[in-house]
Amino acid sequence: MAALWSSFICFVLASAIVIPISAQLSPNFYEKLCPEALPTIRSIVEKAIYREPRMGASLLRVHFHDCFVNGCDGSVLLDDTPNFTGEKTARPNNNSLRGYEVIDEIKEAVNTACCGNVVSCADIVAVAARDSVAILGGPSYQVLLGRRDARTASFTDANNDIPPPTLDFPALLSNFQGHGLDLNDLVVLSGGHTIGLSRCIQFRNRTYNDANIDPEFAASLRTICPVQGGDNNLATLDATTATFDTIYFKQLLELKGLLHSDQELFRNIGSASDGLVQYYSGNPGAFFADFGVSMIKMGNIKPLTGSAGEIRMNCRVIN
């Protein structure tokens, strides 16, 4: 009887659903459309992080990699097909980006909670990133919503637009500026590396060849990451990898950044970037506040709104 009643309620609600057409994102987009959407996303993210704390960093990274390739449009979630090559197998993502199964789980649960296909995959990615940060001790900033999903993806743009961990500071800043972000955004968003792990293949060159690295830190990394082999061996991005805090910045001051691109933010030359790293290392409140601001700004990179794109029923394939 309960199942029949639930099905009846969903039938009534689905019949009444009118997805608003808006050219601007809004924090209240699903307030009337599906008030259960955000609590449902939060619940599944909590369970995923409880099962594997690393998943929080993985979901945050999915949002970053989505937004940096033609905007925050869920394109990174599309699977390859015989006639289409998406972004999952591009160099920055292949055997590296993870969390797709959690996004699938969220999408299925949200479709059920909302009695229909009303929440975009792009919005799910943005909210899951925010919830991951908050669950691991970081700020719970307000996410703007109403994105729609792309019907295509770009393998080439994923290779070209996502900054690799080998970039020097000028190239890093240029990359972020190309996405409408500034120096402060670069430093603050890089602070997202306060959670998560990285593979040996990403930090091997720094470990053996960079000069601006603490010798004892480099020696410890060499036990994890040999000159040859062990490409997928993992090291923590900072010492408190399951807690969103300012240890990442403190380690940069000690020349203990895991990735070359991380340490490029602090070169001890009196630069503006050096000053920001020093500031955030001792001001967690400022870091948390500014991280939220920069995440909102990044989440507003070229979203599809109004009648553009679609709302995918399955995040892996177009409708």
N, C-alpha and C positions, 0 to 999 in steps of 0.2 A: 504493500500500500504506500509506504514512504517513497519507494522508487517511482511509483506511478505519479504520486503528487509532485515529486521533484521534476519529473519529465513534463508534467502539465505546466508547472510554473515556468520552466525554461521555454516551453512552446509559446506561452503568453508573452514572456519578456522578449524572446527573439522576434516575435511578430511586431513588437513595438520599438525595436532598436533602430535608431537613425543615427548613423555615425556622423558627427559634425564635420563640416568642411571648413577648415580654418587655415589661413596662410601663416599663422604664427603659432609657436609652441606655447603651452600653458601648463602650469603645475596642476591645474584642476581638470585637465582634459577628460579623465575617466571618472570624475567625481559622481556624475549622474549616469554616465554610460555604463560603468561597471565598478561600483565602489569596492568590490572584492578583489579587483585586479592587483593592486599594490600589496595588500596583506598576503595574497596567494604567492606572489613572487618572493616576498620576504621569507615566508615559511619554507619554501623549497631551497632558497639560498642558505638559510640557517642549517637545514639538514645536510646539504652538500658540504658545507664547511665543517660541520661536526664530523662527518665521515672522513674528510680529508682537508685539513686546514689550508693546504696549499691552493685549494680550489678558489679561495677568495682572490688571490693574486691573479689566477688564471682568468677569472671572469672580468676583472678590472682590465686586464690586457686585451681581452676580446674587444672591449669598447674602444680602447685606444686604437687598435689595428683597424677597426671598422671605420672610425671617424677620419683617420688619416688617408683613407683611399676613397676619394670622391664623396666624402661626407658621411654622416652617421645614418646609414640607410639599410643596415643589415646585410649588405652585400657579402661580407666575409663569411656568412653562414651558408651560402649556396654551395651545394655539392657539385662536383664535376659530372658531366654527362658525356655520352659519345659525341655530342655536337657542341659542347660548351666546356671551356676551362675556366674555372672560377679562381678565387683568391686563396683557397685553402692549401694549394700545392705551390704557391709562390714561395720564394726563398725565405722571407721572414716568418712564414707561417707553417711551412711543411715540417712535420714531426716536431713541432714546437708549440704552436697555439693549441690550446685545449679548453675543455669546458663545453663543447658542443652538445654533449649528452644532457648536461644540466639545463641548457637552454631548451632542448627538446622537451624535457620533463616539465619545465615551467610553462612552455607554450601549451602543452596538452592540458595541464591543470587550469591554466587561465581560460582556455576555451570552454572548459567545463564550468568553471565558476561564473563566467560571463554569459553562459548559455549561447555561445556563438563566437565567431571569429572577429573580434573587435579590437584586440590589442596587438599592435604591430611587433614584429620580431626586433626591430630597431629600438623600440621603446623598452622591450624586455631586457635587451642588452644594457641599455643605459641605467635602468633601475637596478638590475642585478649587480652592476659595478658599484653603484652607490651603497647598496645594502651590504655588499662584501666589505667595503671599507668600514662601514659603521659597525658591523658585527665583529671585526677584528680590532676595534677600539678607536677607529678614526671618526671623522665628522660625518654627520647625517645631513648632508646638504639637500636642498630642494631641487628635484629633477624636473626640468621642463619637458612636457610630453605632447604627443600628437604627431610624431614622426610616422611616415609610411615607409614601406619596404621597396627596395629597388627590384627591378625585374631583370637586372643584369649585374655583372661584376667584371673586374679587370685584373687579370693575372699580371699584365705588364705594369699597371699603375701600382699594384701591391708591391712589386719588386722595386719600383722607383721611388715611392712616396713614403714608405715606412722607414724611419731612420735606423740604420744598423748600429750595433754597439761599437763599431770600429771608427765612427766619425770623430773628427777633431771638433773643437768648440766652434769655429766659424761655420763649418758645414752644418752642425747641429742647430745653431741659431738660425741659419738661412732656411733650413728645412721647416722649423716651427713658424718662422715668419711667412713662409709660403702658404701656410695653413691659417693665416690670420692671427697667429699667436705671437707673444713677445717674450723678452728675456725672462720676465718674472714667471710667465707660464711655463717656460722651459725648465726652470729650476724647480718650481713647485710641482709640476706634473712628474718630473723625474723622481721626485720624492715618493712617488708611488712604489718605487723600488725598495721601500722600507718593508715590503712584504714579498714573499715569493723566493723562487730558486732560479738558477740559470745553469745551462749546460756547459760543460768544459769547452766545447767547440766555440763558444761565444767569448770566453775569457782566456783561452790558452795563449794567444799572442801577447796580451797584456801581462800575463803571469811571467813569461819568459823574456819579453823584449822591452817593456816600458821601464823608463827610469823613475817616474814619479809614483813609485809603489813601495810601501813599507817592506823591508827585506824579510822580516819574519812572517809577515802576511803572505808574501809571494812564496816563501818556502812551504807554508802550510797548504797553499793552493796546489803546489806541485805534487803533493802527496795524493791529491784528488785527481789532478789533470796531468797525465804524463805527456811528454813531447809527441808521442804517437799513440793512437788508440784511446779508448775511454771517452770518445766524443760526447756521449750522453751521460757521463758522470755529473752529478749535481753538486752545486755549492750554494749556500744561502746568500742572498743579495745584501743582507745585513745580519747582525748577530741576534736580532730578535725577530726572526722572519715571519712569525705568526702573529705579530703585534704591530699595529699601525702606530708608529711613533717617530721620533726625530733621530734615532740612532743612525739612520742612513747618512744624515748630514754630518753627524759627529765623526763617523768613520771616514768621510771624505777629508775632514780636517786632519786626520791621522794618516792620510794617503792609503786608506784601506777600501777604496771603492772597488767593487768586484769587476765591473765593466770599464773598458777604456772610456766610453762615452760618459759614464758616471763621474770618473775622476777629472774629466775635462771641465766639469763645472767648478772645480776648485783646483787652481794651478798655483796658488800662493804668489800671485803677481800684483795684488792690489786691485784687481778688476772688479767691475760691478757684480759679476757672477760670484767671485770670491766673497764679496760682502753679503750677498744674499744667502749663500751657504752658511756663513758664520752667523747671520741673523737667525735663520730658521733653526740652526742647531741648538740655540738656547731659548727659543720662543715657540714652544709647541702650540700655544693658542693661536699665534699668528699663522703658523704653518697650516693648522687645521682650517682656519677661516679662509685663507688664500687658496688652499687646495680646493675647497668647495667652489670658490669663484672661478677658478681656472677650469675645473671639470664642467661647470655649467657652460662656460665659454667654448670649450672643446666640443661639448655635446650639441652646440648650436652651429657646427660647421656644416653648411649646405644640406640641411635636412630636407627630405621630400615631404611636402605638406599639401593640403587641399585635395585635389584629385590626382596629383602626381603619384606614380608608383602604384602600390597595392598593399593590402594587408594579407600577408601569406597565411594560409591555413597550416602549412608545414614550413618551418623556417629553412629547411634544406632545399626546397624546390619552389619555383614560381607556381602560381595557381594555374 
